[in-house]
Amino acid sequence: MKQLLLSILKSVPQEPLVRITALVLATGLWSFIEITNNVLECDTRAFDDSAVRILRQPTDLSRPMGPSWLPEAGRDVAALGGVTVLLLVIAVL
């Protein structure tokens, strides 16, 4: 993988902005592949379980913590759709 990235960087033009952009894209792709590999091998299982448990009532794991609108807002953000994301985009712009 490292040799592939080095060969790609050697073929990129010498302009600094182009090289930096290529490096950022290659690093992002490499990170994505590594994270995907870890998820597929279930290496992130402990983290996933703890993250879900933090957001649930300790006595009843079927009940989420927080106000009643929070699970819907979480689904909206995770799906990148709905009122919550629309309001966040409008607020940023």
C-alpha positions in Angstrom: 0.0 0.0 0.0 2.8 2.4 0.9 4.6 1.7 -2.4 1.3 2.4 -4.3 0.9 5.8 -2.5 4.5 6.7 -3.3 4.2 5.8 -7.0 1.0 7.9 -7.2 2.7 10.9 -5.5 5.7 10.6 -8.0 3.3 10.9 -10.9 1.6 14.0 -9.6 2.7 17.3 -11.0 5.3 19.4 -9.0 2.9 22.2 -8.0 2.6 22.3 -4.2 -1.2 22.7 -4.1 -1.7 19.7 -6.4 0.7 17.6 -4.4 -0.9 18.5 -1.1 -4.4 17.8 -2.5 -3.2 14.4 -3.8 -1.6 13.6 -0.4 -4.8 14.5 1.4 -7.0 12.4 -0.9 -4.6 9.4 -0.7 -4.4 9.6 3.1 -8.2 9.9 3.3 -8.7 6.9 1.0 -6.1 4.9 3.0 -7.8 5.8 6.3 -11.2 4.8 4.9 -9.9 1.4 3.8 -8.2 0.8 7.2 -11.4 1.7 9.1 -13.5 -0.4 6.8 -11.2 -3.3 7.3 -11.4 -3.0 11.1 -15.2 -2.8 11.0 -15.5 -5.9 8.7 -13.2 -7.8 11.1 -15.3 -6.8 14.1 -12.3 -5.0 15.7 -14.6 -2.1 16.6 -17.2 -4.2 18.3 -16.3 -3.1 21.9 -16.3 0.6 20.9 -19.7 0.2 19.1 -21.2 -1.6 22.1 -19.9 1.0 24.6 -21.1 3.9 22.4 -24.6 2.4 22.2 -24.7 1.7 26.0 -23.7 5.3 26.8 -26.8 6.6 25.0 -29.2 4.2 26.8 -30.7 4.1 30.2 -28.5 1.9 32.4 -31.4 0.0 34.0 -33.3 -0.5 30.7 -31.2 -0.7 27.5 -34.4 -0.5 25.3 -34.9 3.1 26.4 -32.7 5.8 25.0 -31.5 8.7 27.2 -32.5 12.3 26.7 -35.6 14.0 25.6 -38.1 12.3 23.3 -37.0 14.3 20.2 -33.3 13.2 20.5 -33.6 9.7 18.8 -35.4 11.3 15.8 -32.7 14.0 15.6 -30.0 11.3 15.8 -31.7 9.3 12.9 -31.9 12.5 10.9 -28.3 13.3 11.3 -27.2 9.7 10.6 -29.3 9.6 7.4 -28.3 13.1 6.4 -31.9 14.1 5.9 -34.8 15.5 7.7 -35.5 18.6 9.7 -32.4 18.5 11.9 -29.9 18.4 9.1 -31.8 21.0 7.1 -31.8 23.4 10.1 -28.0 22.8 10.7 -27.2 23.5 7.1 -29.3 26.7 7.2 -27.7 27.8 10.4 -24.2 27.3 9.0 -24.9 29.2 5.8 
